[in-house]
């Protein structure tokens, strides 16, 4: 526990704590606003389509890259003649 020797020290620390509290409050408000924007962008019809297309393209790109790196080719079925 801090010991104070003057009222000026107490006032200084109180002012600091008030300002810190205001900053923290503004950061919380900013975080809530960003969360609302992210949620509205994510769950809008355009956002859903964009996320779906993005996921498909990402998967296609990864599969293509893995194919190039590993040289895995799709197995072709042989037709047997009887």
C-alpha positions in Angstrom: 0.0 0.0 0.0 1.3 3.4 -1.0 1.7 6.0 1.7 1.0 9.6 0.9 2.7 12.5 2.6 0.8 15.4 1.0 -2.6 16.0 -0.4 -1.0 17.0 -3.7 0.3 13.4 -4.1 -3.3 12.1 -3.5 -4.8 14.6 -6.0 -2.2 13.6 -8.6 -2.9 9.9 -8.2 -6.7 10.5 -8.2 -6.4 12.6 -11.4 -4.3 9.8 -13.0 -6.8 7.1 -12.0 -9.7 9.2 -13.4 -7.9 9.6 -16.7 -7.0 6.0 -16.9 -10.6 5.1 -16.1 -11.8 7.3 -19.0 -9.3 5.8 -21.4 -10.4 2.3 -20.4 -14.0 3.2 -20.9 -13.3 4.7 -24.4 -11.4 1.5 -25.3 -14.4 -0.6 -24.3 -16.7 1.6 -26.4 -14.4 1.3 -29.4 -14.2 -2.4 -29.0 -18.0 -2.7 -28.9 -18.3 -0.5 -32.0 -15.8 -2.6 -33.9 -17.5 -5.8 -32.8 -20.9 -4.5 -34.1 -19.3 -3.5 -37.4 -17.7 -6.9 -37.8 -20.9 -8.8 -36.9 -23.0 -6.7 -39.3 -20.4 -7.2 -42.1 -20.1 -10.9 -41.5 -23.8 -11.7 -41.3 -25.0 -9.6 -44.1 -26.0 -11.4 -47.3 -23.0 -9.9 -49.2 -20.7 -10.8 -46.3 -21.9 -14.4 -46.2 -21.4 -14.8 -50.0 -18.0 -13.2 -49.8 -16.9 -15.4 -47.0 -18.1 -18.5 -48.8 -16.4 -17.7 -52.0 -13.3 -16.7 -50.2 -13.2 -20.1 -48.3 -13.7 -22.0 -51.6 -11.0 -20.1 -53.4 -8.7 -20.5 -50.4 -9.2 -24.3 -50.3 -8.7 -24.5 -54.1 -5.5 -22.6 -53.9 -4.2 -24.7 -51.0 -5.1 -27.9 -52.9 -3.3 -26.7 -56.0 -0.2 -25.7 -54.0 -0.1 -29.0 -52.3 -0.5 -30.8 -55.6 2.4 -28.8 -57.1 4.7 -29.4 -54.1 4.0 -33.0 -53.6 3.3 -34.0 -57.2 0.2 -35.9 -56.3 -1.9 -36.7 -59.3 -5.5 -37.9 -59.2 -5.8 -41.6 -59.7 -7.5 -42.5 -63.0 -9.6 -45.6 -63.1 -8.6 -48.2 -65.6 -11.3 -49.7 -67.6 -10.9 -53.5 -67.9 -11.8 -55.3 -71.0 -13.4 -58.6 -70.6 
